[in-house]
Amino acid sequence: MSQAPSAAGPAPLASMTAFARAAGAAGPWRLAWEVRSVNGKGLDVRLRLPPGFDLIEAEVRALAGRHLTRGSLNATLTAAREGEAVSVSVNQAALEALLTAARATAHKFSVPAPGLDALLTVKGIVEVSEAKESEAEMRALAATALAAFEEALTALCAMRAREGEALRAVLAGRLDAIAALVAAAEVLPERSLEAVKARLAEQVRALLEAAPALDSDRLSQEAILIATRADVREELDRLAAHLAQARHLLAEGGPVGRKLDFLAQEFNREANTLCSKSNSVQLTQIGLDLKLLVDQFREQIQNVE
């Protein structure tokens, strides 16, 4: 289950993909759970319980909710009873009465009397009943099933945590690569103040030559638009802020998958803006490389709780 950070270190970063088994026994019963989880937007618990075990469904779902926050969980319980599971009894009085009547009828019509095997198939002669546990035995069986389920969940969460730590390293590497691209964009020669001023002046001059009759208000609006598109300072600042937040979430651990997914969307938004505002081949290439890294980052995030 996701935990808050402590002085001992960050909470685990959990994957949503895992598998575990656990078994238990109560009296003549042998129980086994198989649990597996995959990606999911929320927590979706799907149970397969054998007949007679419906009474533990609510507690099983509650246990799952205490251990997990996201993922599609499939849990299957199998139960087998050792030894005699049914009892068979013959209604002797009914069989004797039926045999007497059959012999009398056969004699009357001068036909052979039916054999015992035929008489035993008559409804009500042979009674088959399943062995039933007492109330105390059923309580013990339910407790064993729940304990085995929690054991399986614990193993599942441990596997999710191991997978999550591997994901943490992969995601940290993606963030480092994104940071390197942002740093490269910061030092591009065409982003220097002099280059931006020169480019802005050239665009304003071209605007005046193309439309010399522009009034001052319209010219101011066009100049502001050109100035806005002349630099990507705001985009780079937002990317740096998103990087800091993403690294904080990775260090914090716990169920941060949704927050990281939101940040991935913001990364992608800024990368798109970089490409649309680019005024150089180098910046365009950085924007395209950034989009590729963000896509890889977001793909990995889909498996984070």
N, C-alpha and C positions, 0 to 999 in steps of 0.2 A: 504494500500500500504506500502511496505517496506520503512523505514526511516533510516536516519543516526542517530547514537547515539548523544545525547545532554547532556547538563549539568544536565537536569532533570532526566536522567536515560537512560538505554539501550533501543535500538529500540525493538519493539515487535518481538518475534520469532513466525512466523506464521505457522500454520498447513495448509495443502492443502485441507482438508476435511471440508466442511461447506455447509449450505443451508440457503436461505433467500427468503422472498417475499416482494413485494411492489406494491401498487396500485395507480392509478391516474384517473382523469376525465377531459374531455375537451368537453364542449357542451353536445351533446347527447351520447358521447362515454364514456365507462367505460373500463379502461385498467388494466391489472395485469401482473406482471412479477414473474416468479419463476426461481431462479438461484441456481445452485448447483455446487460445485467443488470437484474434487477428485485428487489423485496423478497424476503427469505427469512430464516428464523430462523437458519440456518447457511449454510455454503458448499456449494452444490449445482452441480456442473459437468456440463453436458450437451453432448456433442460429436457433431458430424456430420462424419465423415471419408470421403473417397472411397476406393474400393478401392486397396489397396496402401499406405495411409498409417497403418494400425493400429499400426505399429511406433513411432510418435511419441506415441501416446496417453498413456503414463505420464509422459513428459516434459512434455507439454502440461498435464496435471493438476497436476504439481508446480509449473510456472510460475504457474498460476492461484492455487495456494495461497500462493505467495510474495508475490503482489501483492494478494490479497483475503482478507478474513476472514469476510465475510458476504455473502449475496445469492445469487440463482439466476442462474447464468451459462450462457447458450446461445452456443456457438461453432460456426460452420460454415466448413469449408474447402472451396473449390472449386479444382480443378486441371485445366488444359487443356494438351495437348501440341501444339505447333505442328509442321507438316511431316508427313512420312510416319509414321503410327503403326502401320501394318501392312505386311507383305511378303507377296507372292503368288508361288508357284512351281508349275510343272506337272511332274508325274512323267512325263517323256517316254517312258520305257521302258514304263510301265504303259499309257499312252495308245496307243502303237503296238501293243502286244499286244491291247488291247481293240478297237482299230479293225480289226485283222486278223481277230479272232474274230467281230466284228460283220458284216464283209463276207462272211465265209465262211458264216455262219448265214443271212444274207439271200439269198445265192446258192442255198443248199441249199433254202430254202423259197420261192424266187422272189418275194421281197418286197423293197421298197426298203431300202437300208442306212440306219441311223440317221445323222443329221448330227453334225457336230462339237459343236454346242451341246448336244446331248443327251448325248454321251459325257463332256463336261466336268462334268456334274452327278453323275457316278458318284463315290461316296465313294472318296477316296484318290488321285484324279487331280489335283485342284487342292488345294494346301495353303496355308492362310492362317494366318500367325503374327503376333502382335503384336511390335512392336519392344521390346526389353528393354534397360534401362540396366545398366551395369556396377555392381559393388559401390561403386566410388568415386563414380560418378554418383548412386547412391541415397543415399549419405552426404551428398553436397552438397545434394541435393534435400531431405532431412530437415532439414539445418541451416538451409536457407533458409526452410522452413516454420516452424520453431521461432523463427527471428529475426523473421519477419513476425508471428507470434502474439504475441511479446513487445512488438513495436511497437504492435500493436492493443491489448494490455492497458495499455500506458503511456498511450495516448490515452484509453482507457476510464476509467482512474483519474483522469486530469486532468479529464475531464468530471464524474466523480463528486465530485471535490474542489470544482469550481466550484458544482455544485448544492448541495453540503454547506455551503459558505459562505453561500449564500442561506438555507438552512435554519437556520443558526446565528443569523442576524439575526431570522428569524421566531420561533424558539424563545426567544430573549432577550426579544423583545417580549411573548410570552406570560407569561414569568416576571415581567416588570415589572408586567403587569396583575394577576397573582396576588398579588404583593407589595403592590400598592395595595389590594386587597381585604382582605388580612390587616391592613394598617395601619388601614383603615377600621373593621374589627371591634375593634381594640385600643381605639379612642377612643369607642366607643358609650357613651352615658350609662348605659345599663342594666348596663354591665360595671364600673361604679365599685364600690369596696369597700362604700360605704354602701348602694348599691342591692342588691348581692348579700346583704349582711347582712339588710336589710329583707325581701327576698324569702324568704330562708331562715327567718327568724323567723315570717313569715306562713304558710309551708307547715307548719312544725312546729306552730304554733297550730291550723291547720286539721286537722292529723293528730290532735291531742289531743282536739279537739272531736268528730271523727268516731269516735274509738275511745278514750274516756277510760280504759278498763280495760287498756290496753297496759302490760305490765311494762317495767321499766327497760331490760332487754337488748334487747327488741324495739324499744322507742323509740329506743335508741341506734343500732340497725341502720338503722332507717328514716331517722333524722336524717343518718347518714353517707351513705346513698343520695341523699337530697335535696341534701346539700352537694356531693356528687360531680357532680350534674347542674346545680348552680346556676351553675357557671362553666365557661368553655372555655379556661382558661389553658393547660392542657397541650396542647390541640389547636393553639392558636396558636403555642406554642413549637415543637411538632414541625413545623408548616408552615414556620416561619422556618428551622429546621434543614434541612428538605428543599430549601428555596429556595437556601440557601447551597451545599449539595452539588450541586444541579443547575447552578448558575452556575459552580462549580468545574469540573464535567465539561465544560461548554461551552467554558470557557477552555482546558482541557487538550487537547481535541480527540482525534483518534484514534478507534478503534472503541469508542465509549461508548454505542451505541444500546441495548444490553440493560440497562445500568445506569440510563439515563434512563427506560426503560420501567418498570423496577421503582419508581423514584421517582414516576412518574406514578400508579402503583397506590397508593402511599402517600399522595400528594396527594388522590386520590379517597376514600380511607378517611377521612382527616381531614375532608374536605368533608361526607361523609355524617354523621359524628359531630356536626359543627357544626349541621347541619339537625335532627338528632334531639334535640339538647340545647338548641336555640334556645328562648328565652323572649320573643322579640320579633319583630315583623314585619321590622325592619331586619336582624337577624342571620340570619333565615331567607332573606331576599333575597340577602344576601352569600353564604350557603352555596350557594344555587342558582346564582348567577353564577360562583362558584368552580368548581362542578361542570362548568359549560359550558366554562370556560377550560381546565380539566384535560382534558376530552374533546378539545378542539382541540389541546392540547399533545401528548397521547398519539397522536392521529391523525398528526401531523407526525413524531413520533418513529419510527413504523413504517418510515420510509424512511431512517433513519439507520443507517449501518453499525455 
